[in-house]
Amino acid sequence: MTEVKPVLMQGNVACAEGAITAGVRFYAGYPITPSTEIAEHMAERLPQVGGVFIQMEDEIAGIAAVIGASVGGMRALTATSGPGFSLKQENIGYAIMAEIPCVIVNVQRMGPSTGIPTAPAQGDVMQARWGTHGDHPIVVFSPASVYETFYLTIAAVNLSQKLRQPVILLMDEVVGHMREKVLIPEVGKLLVEKASDEIPPDWKPYDDKGLAPLVPFGSGHYYHVTGLFHDESGFPSGDPAVVSRSLERLHGKLEKYRHEVTFTSYIGHKEPRVAIVTYGCTVRSARAAIKKAYWQNRWPVGLLSLQTIWPFPAKEVEALARQVEMIMVPEMNMGQLVGEVERYSRGRAEVVPLNRYDGEMITPDQIFDQLRRWFA
Amino acid sequence: MGSRQEILLTGSGGQGLILAAIILAEAAVDDNKNVVQTQSYGPEARGGASMAGVIIDVDAIEYPKVTRPTLLLAMNEASYRKYLPKVVPGGLVIVDSTFVAGPFPGDYRVLPLPITRLAREKLGREVVANMVALGAINAAAALVNREILKNCILQRAPKGSGEINQQAFELGYRLYHQGMEPDRGLSAQTTQ
């Protein structure tokens, strides 16, 4: 086995490298702080691997081109931040409805509106879930480190292909701009799932039976792509039976493959009395607080960090709520995911938010002080 | 936790502080240490407040931001005033006396060095002041292996400027070792 040399890498660059490793060969977007380095790096790297980079006229065109490239058979990704993410919502809904795989990266900055371009926040949690209209399913990953950014980007591309479903990588300014030491495995060692190339003889673009592969336009199969409700062939239908079956199938995909979509990790006491549930860069603060509270002071505390935030890891949080008296939810917003934690705690544990919304990270001391008050 | 070193490089946009932080962090990786580098800056590319942090540790680094610097570099007056109170007791503060007039209170280990002025006078290029500062920092705190750091400067420097950046780095070392009155004897050691 050859040794892999550690390198210093930025979160945004890790996202771009992860995308290329996962076979992304098309990027279209409009640069926006704090996501710009993703576009910059893709502009440099894609031509080297035979890919295509296009700087579009605006954010909407960026996602539209990505959807088009994907229907054409390319693995495609775009990156943006809050203001651009708002603009992309309509087309994200279209990709969900038409079942076109694509990855949308949102490196969150302080909002609402143009907010503070260079300050971190976690204000787009609910927008990532419900930003586009209609009763849709969505997959959202939230990395806490440069390495997590790398492998969650790969997971996002692969799952997006497999489920024919847009996947959102919800980063934040801290993780996007942070540089840290990482060990990037050789490409050959990574399990990069290939989208199925096998076309069943009775192939229909929107088959009910399982996960029908997306057959690229121009490869000889004639089908229809629309945002309207449609039957198996892709042609519009208003038949109530077709409509309900289509929507159930869209949601059903994520339920059926929940185990492949849900990434969480736990550190701390085996039988905790208090737990922290968090995601993104705030995991870093929580881990530092756990080191002090559990490893140094032996308090019965634990940390459930969520790499997947949507579909919400309900089972994991429900199980945790059975064990503990209190769940603390630190977030860099005025309280978004805490509502879901509360919902799935079902009153079994007290759910306490810890919010910060001044453009600065929550510090380990803020979390530790809250823990100390509980144990005092 | 005792091995955690928090270095804060502060000044204004355009002084190359973020680049200096990246080079220091790359050298730390090559020197087999754990490292996280972060930055904070305003919307302006030049002239606004700029701050870059580097955390070097043998343990895993969780919280990535510098909160209590063990070493502060201040390349302008505003950042000197802003960040000085955050430095840990006994921490080292290196100040570019080209831009910071003082006063330098005795309860910190403040070391005023004419970083930018010397970059201009000895090397004819103010832009390499960041590498002079990096030399002085590493001379003072021995954060990473000197040769590894020097090599990282060469890797990162724009084509054709590797040599002058390395000279600037060495100038920083001499500046630190000669203390607050660097002009004394310095010309004898500088070939230019």
Contacts between the chains, C-beta under 8 A, distances in Angstrom:
chain1	res1	chain2	res2	distance
A	6	B	29	5.5
A	7	B	29	6.5
A	8	B	22	7.2
A	8	B	25	5.2
A	8	B	26	4.7
A	8	B	28	8.0
A	8	B	29	4.8
A	8	B	35	6.9
A	8	B	37	7.2
A	33	B	43	7.9
A	117	B	43	5.9
A	118	B	40	7.2
A	118	B	41	6.0
A	118	B	42	6.7
A	118	B	43	6.4
A	174	B	38	7.2
A	174	B	64	6.6
A	174	B	65	7.8
A	177	B	38	6.9
A	177	B	39	6.3
A	178	B	36	6.2
A	178	B	37	7.1
A	178	B	38	5.3
A	178	B	64	5.4
A	179	B	22	6.5
A	179	B	25	5.9
A	179	B	36	7.1
A	179	B	37	4.2
A	179	B	38	7.8
A	180	B	35	6.6
A	180	B	36	4.5
A	180	B	37	7.2
A	180	B	61	7.2
A	180	B	64	7.3
A	181	B	28	7.8
A	181	B	29	4.9
A	181	B	34	5.8
A	181	B	35	5.5
A	181	B	36	7.9
A	281	B	64	7.6
A	284	B	62	5.2
A	284	B	63	5.4
A	284	B	64	5.7
A	285	B	62	7.6
A	285	B	63	5.6
A	287	B	62	4.2
A	287	B	63	7.9
A	288	B	62	3.9
A	288	B	63	4.2
A	291	B	1	8.0
A	291	B	62	6.6
A	361	B	63	7.7
A	361	B	64	8.0
A	361	B	65	5.7
A	363	B	63	7.1
A	363	B	65	7.9
A	363	B	67	6.6
A	364	B	62	7.4
A	364	B	63	5.1
